[in-house]
C-alpha cells in the first residue's frame, strides 16, 4: 500500500471519527400516515385571506339573486380593484377570492358562453372585465387569487340537465386558462331550487351526489391549473368549517374522512371538529362576513363587525388551527365602504400590537424527553420563532412535558402553541401551568393544536411555564411557543369557560357606573372602613369586572382577615370566573369565621321590587359553598352544606332557592325518596318576594305544575337561565338526555355567562355531554 493510499484511508478514518463525535443529524420522527402537501402548508401559513361578494345583488339589495336580473342594473361607476387589493394587503390578507358568478348566474367576465354577463351591462359600455382587473390588482399587490364559480345557476336554461355541466366546464376552462395563475377555486353546496332558468320560472332539483360529477370536475381543474387548491365540503384540498360565523371547533383536526361526504350535504358538526382518524388532510377554512350580509346593503353600514367581534373570529379561526376567510362586500360604486376599511385597519393594528413581542423568545427550556439528545430536536427550538425548527420527544413517548424559565415574573394574557404539521397533526390533549407567587397554577388546557393554537387567558404574572402533553397519536413535537400581552385596544378577559372560551363582560349601564363611582369615592374617603371596601368590591363586580372585584376583596382580606364578608364575596366571584376550588377555600374559611356568631341581614346591591332583603351573611355563605361543591360534582359535600344551611332560620325565598339545589343534588345522588321529602315544605300559595323561578321549579319537581308553564324560549336573563337549567335537569332525571342537552345548549347560546344557571349548565354539559 502506497503512502498516498495510506494517507487517504487515514483521512477517512479521522473524518469518520470526527462525524461520530460531532453527531450526525438523526432521523426525524416518523410522519403520520396523513400529512399536508407543500401547497397546503403554504396555504395554512397565509392564515388570513379575503372574500369579495359582488354582482347584480349589490344593486338589487338582495343576498341571493333570482336569475332574472337585467345586466342593465350592473354599473359600478367608481370600480377600483386596486382599492380592494390595497385594503386587503394593509389588513394582512394574503389572498382574495372573488365571486365571479353567484347563484344568479351573472358573470363578472365577458364569457363566450352566455350573454348574462358584464358585456351586456352599461359598465364601460360592455367592454369591461371585472375578473381581469381583479386578478391584475391582486398580482400587482402580491396577493394570491381565488375564484368562486357557483355550481348552481338560477339563470341558465339548461340547469338540471347534462348540457349545463358542459356549460359549467367551459366557464371553468375560460377562467383557469385566460387569467394567469389562480391559487384557489371555490365550490359550495348550493344545489338547486327556484329560479328563472331562461324564463321557465320553476323549481329544479338535482342529485347532489352525482350531478356535478365532482371527481371529474376536480380532475379538470387540476389539469388546467396544477398548483391550484380546491375548496368544498369534501375538499379535496380545503374544507368548510361547517358554519358561517368563522368559528372552528375547540377540537379541530385537519384530517377528514371524505368517503361519505357529499358536497352540500356534509355533517356540519363533523366538519367543525375534523377527525383524528380521517383519511385525507383538508385545511379547515373559516368563512364569515364583516357585515351581517355577504353582499353590500346600505342599511348595514353601521353594522360592521366591531373590533372585539373581529378579534373573537380571529382567535376562533386562526387560533384554532384554521384559516380565516373574511368577506368584504364592495358597494354600488365598486369600492369598499369606509367603515369596513376602518374596521380592517383597526383589527390589523391591534393584532400587530398584541403579537409584536414574544416574551418567551430565547428563554431557557427543559423537556422530560429530548429526541436522541440532539440539537436538531432540542427544547429551546420552541422559543426561537423559527417555524422550521422544533422540539421532539423520543419515539416511544406519547406524554411529555416542557418547562420554560422566563428568568423573572412577566405579565401576559395570550399563549401560542404550534406543531410542525409537515409531520402530521399529533397532539390531542395538553395543559399549561404558570408558576405564580411560588405556586403552580393551571392557566389553560385544550385538545388539538395543529398549525396554530392561540389561548386567551386573564392577565397573569408568572416566572415559569409548564407545557404538559397528555396525549398524542405519535411522537409529540412542538415548533413554536409564545407568550404575549394583548393590545390595550382589546377588552380584558374576565374568565375562561369550562370549554376554554374567553369570556368578556358586556358594557355596563349608566346607572351601574354611577353607583360604582359613588362606591369608589366613598372608599377613597374611608379607606379603613370594611363596609366601604365591601361595597366598592360589590359595585365593581356589578360592572362585570370580576377580576378587579377579586383584587378588592383580597385587599379586604389582608386588612380585615377576620371579616367573613370578604371571603364570602370573593368566593362568589371565583365562581363567576370558574375557579371553583378557590371559591370552596374561601367559603369554607368564611364558614369557619361565622361559627357561633349571630346571623346578619345582607343588604341587596340590586334591590327587589319590594326593597326587602331576603338573604343573610350565613345563608349566602352556605348557599354559595353548596353551589361551588355542586359545580365540581362533589355532591356529598354539597349535600352536607345544603343541610347545614337549613339549620339557620329560613324565609320563603331562601327556602325555595336552597331546596331547589338540594333537590337536584339528591337526584344526582339517586336518593329519590330523600329528594321527595325535601320538597314537602314547598307549596303553591307561599309568599315569594324574589325567587319566583326557584319556587316554580320546586312545584314542577313536586308534580304540581306542568313543564309547559315554565318553558321560555328566550332563556336570556338570570332567572330564565335558572329556570332553563332546572328544566334541563328535569329532563335528565326522567331519562330524556337529548332534551336535556338541547336545553343546556340553548342556555349556553345566551350571554348570561355569569349566572348560576348558565355556569351549572356549562359544568353539566362538559361532564355529561362533552
C-alpha positions, 0 to 999 in steps of 0.5 A: 500500500502506497503512502498516498493510499495510506494517507487517504484511508487515514483521512477517512478514518479521522473524518469518520471519527470526527462525524461520530463525535460531532453527531450526525443529524438523526432521523426525524420522527416518523410522519403520520400516515396523513400529512399536508402537501407543500401547497397546503402548508403554504396555504395554512401559513397565509392564515388570513385571506379575503372574500369579495361578494359582488354582482347584480345583488349589490344593486338589487339589495338582495343576498341571493339573486333570482336569475332574472336580473337585467345586466342593465342594473350592473354599473359600478361607476367608481370600480377600483380593484386596486382599492380592494387589493390595497385594503386587503394587503394593509389588513394582512390578507394574503389572498382574495377570492372573488365571486365571479358568478353567484347563484344568479348566474351573472358573470363578472367576465365577458364569457363566450358562453352566455350573454348574462354577463358584464358585456351586456351591462352599461359598465364601460359600455360592455367592454369591461372585465371585472375578473381581469382587473381583479386578478391584475390588482391582486398580482400587482399587490402580491396577493394570491387569487381565488375564484368562486364559480357557483355550481348552481345557476338560477339563470341558465336554461339548461340547469338540471340537465347534462348540457349545463355541466358542459356549460359549467366546464367551459366557464371553468376552462375560460377562467383557469386558462385566460387569467394567469395563475389562480391559487384557489377555486371555490365550490359550495353546496348550493344545489338547486331550487327556484329560479328563472332558468331562461324564463321557465320560472320553476323549481329544479332539483338535482342529485347532489351526489352525482350531478356535478360529477365532482371527481371529474370536475376536480380532475379538470381543474387540476389539469388546467391549473396544477398548483391550484387548491380546491375548496368544498365540503369534501375538499379535496384540498380545503374544507368548510368549517361547517358554519358561517360565523368563522368559528372552528371547533375547540377540537379541530383536526385537519384530517377528514374522512371524505368517503361519505361526504357529499358536497352540500350535504356534509355533517356540519358538526363533523366538519367543525371538529375534523377527525383524528382518524380521517383519511385525507388532510383538508385545511379547515377554512373559516368563512364569515362576513364583516357585515351581517350580509355577504353582499353590500346593503346600505342599511348595514353600514353601521353594522360592521363587525366591531373590533372585539367581534373581529378579534373573537373570529380571529382567535376562533379561526386562526387560533384554532388551527384554521384559516380565516376567510373574511368577506368584504362586500364592495358597494354600488360604486365598486369600492369598499365602504369606509367603515369596513376599511376602518374596521380592517385597519383597526383589527390589523393594528391591534393584532400587530400590537398584541403579537409584536413581542414574544416574551418567551423568545430565547428563554431557557427550556427543559423537556422530560424527553429530548429526541436522541439528545440532539440539537436538531430536536432540542427544547429551546427550538420552541422559543426561537420563532423559527417555524422550521425548527422544533422540539421532539420527544423520543419515539416511544413517548406519547406524554411529555412535558416542557418547562420554560424559565422566563428568568423573572415574573412577566405579565401576559394574557395570550399563549401560542402553541404550534406543531410542525404539521409537515409531520402530521397533526399529533397532539390531542390533549395538553395543559399549561401551568404558570408558576405564580407567587411560588405556586403552580397554577393551571392557566389553560388546557385544550385538545388539538393544536395543529398549525396554530393554537392561540389561548386567551387567558386573564392577565397573569404574572408568572416566572415559569411555564409548564407545557404538559402533553397528555396525549398524542397519536405519535411522537409529540413535537412542538415548533413554536411557543409564545407568550404575549400581552394583548393590545390595550385596544382589546377588552380584558378577559374576565374568565375562561369557560369550562370549554376554554372560551374567553369570556368578556363582560358586556358594557355596563349601564349608566346607572351601574357606573354611577353607583360604582363611582359613588362606591369608589369615592366613598372608599377613597374617603374611608379607606379603613372602613370594611363596609366601604371596601365591601361595597366598592368590591360589590359595585365593581363586580356589578360592572362585570369586572370580576377580576378587579372585584377579586383584587378588592376583596383580597385587599379586604382580606389582608386588612380585615382577615377576620371579616367573613364578608370578604371571603364570602364575596370573593368566593362568589366571584371565583365562581363567576370566573370558574375557579371553583376550588378557590371559591370552596377555600374561601367559603369554607374559611368564611364558614369557619369565621361565622361559627357561633356568631349571630346571623346578619341581614345582607343588604341587596346591591340590586334591590327587589321590587319590594326593597326587602332583603331576603338573604343573610351573611350565613345563608349566602355563605352556605348557599354559595359553598353548596353551589361551588361543591355542586359545580365540581360534582362533589355532591356529598359535600354539597349535600352536607352544606345544603343541610347545614344551611337549613339549620339557620332560620329560613324565609320563603325565598331562601327556602325555595332557592336552597331546596331547589339545589338540594333537590337536584343534588339528591337526584344526582345522588339517586336518593329519590325518596330523600329528594321527595321529602325535601320538597314537602315544605314547598307549596303553591300559595307561599309568599315569594318576594324574589325567587319566583323561578326557584319556587316554580321549579320546586312545584314542577319537581313536586308534580304540581305544575306542568313543564309547559308553564315554565318553558321560555324560549328566550332563556336570556336573563338570570332567572330564565337561565335558572329556570332553563337549567332546572328544566334541563335537569328535569329532563335528565332525571326522567331519562330524556338526555337529548332534551336535556342537552338541547336545553343546556345548549340553548342556555349556553347560546345566551350571554348570561355567562355569569349566572348560576344557571348558565355556569351549572349548565356549562359544568353539566354539559362538559361532564355529561355531554362533552 
